Amino acid sequence: MNGTMFLKVHHTRTAGDIVAVCDRELLNTTLEWKDLRMEITEAFYGNQLATGDEVRQAMREAACINLMGKRALSCARELELVDEQGCIMIGDVPHAQIYSL
């Protein structure tokens, strides 16, 4: 399926690339659950739609990955970068952060 996620690569000089991915329908929303509030903004997740192949390629080259949503997490699971125990749920939305050490 084309363009189901938003992808933004933040280039840093010292820490490597930070890849931010969120499912399309989550952009510009705010998730609240218990005492947690998370804004899913275009400033961080970008405004460029990406395919699963584009997302997986960006993840392969990343030093840090920030994922919001079921499709975004599915791409990381396909690459064996994260499993369900490595995710938190914000309501019914999975979220994970992956760091390369």
N, C-alpha and C positions, 0 to 999 in steps of 0.2 A: 504494500500500500504506500503510495507516494505522499510525502509531506504530512506525516502524521505526528511529527514532533518538531519542537523548536530547538535549535542548536546554536550555541555561541561558544567560540573558543577565545578565551582570555589569554593573551600572550604575556608572559612575565619574563624578565631578564634572568632572575635568579631561581625561581621555583619551577620553571617549565610551564607547559600549557595547562590551563585549567579549563576543562570541558564542562559546560552546563547544558543539560538536556531536560526538557519537560514535555509531557504529552500536550498536544495541541490545545485541547479544551481547558487546560489548567492555566494557560498564560493570562496574566492580568486578573488573577483571582486571589483571594485571601483564604487560607485554610486555618481553621481554628479547632482545637481539640484540647480539652482540659485547660491547662495554663499555657499552652503553646499556640502561638500565632505566627504564621509564615505567609509573607506576601510573595507571590510568584510573578516577578516583574520582567518586563521587556529589557530593562537595563541589565539584568543579570542573565536571563535566558535567551535574549536576542529576539529578532523578528524574522529570522530566516527559517523557513520550513525545510526539513530534511527527511530523507528516507532512512529506513533502518540501516541500509548499507553505509550511508554517509555517517550516521551516528556511530556505528561500530568502528569505522575507520578512524574517526576522531578519537574514540576511546583507546584504540591501540597505541596512539601516539601521546597520550595524556600523562601528566604527572599527578593530576588530581581530577576527579570526576564528581559532579554533583547531579543527582538524578531525582526527578519528581515524576511519578506516574507509572502505571502498569506497563505501557509500551517501552518507556525509557529503561525500566528495570529489566524487562525481558531481553533487551539488547545486551545488557551487561551480563545477564545469566548465560546467554548464548556463548559469550566469550569466557565464561567461567571466572568472571571478576568478582562476583558477589553471589551469595545464596540468600535464602529467605531469612536466615538468622542474622544476616548483616544489614537488614532493613528495619526501619521503624515505620509504623503506620501513623499517619496523621489523619484521623478519621478513617476513611476507607482508601486513602491515597498512600501508596508506598513511597518512601524516601530513603536514599542512601548516599553516602559520601565514600569515595574510594581514593586512597592515597597510595602512591608508589613510593616506596622507601629506598 
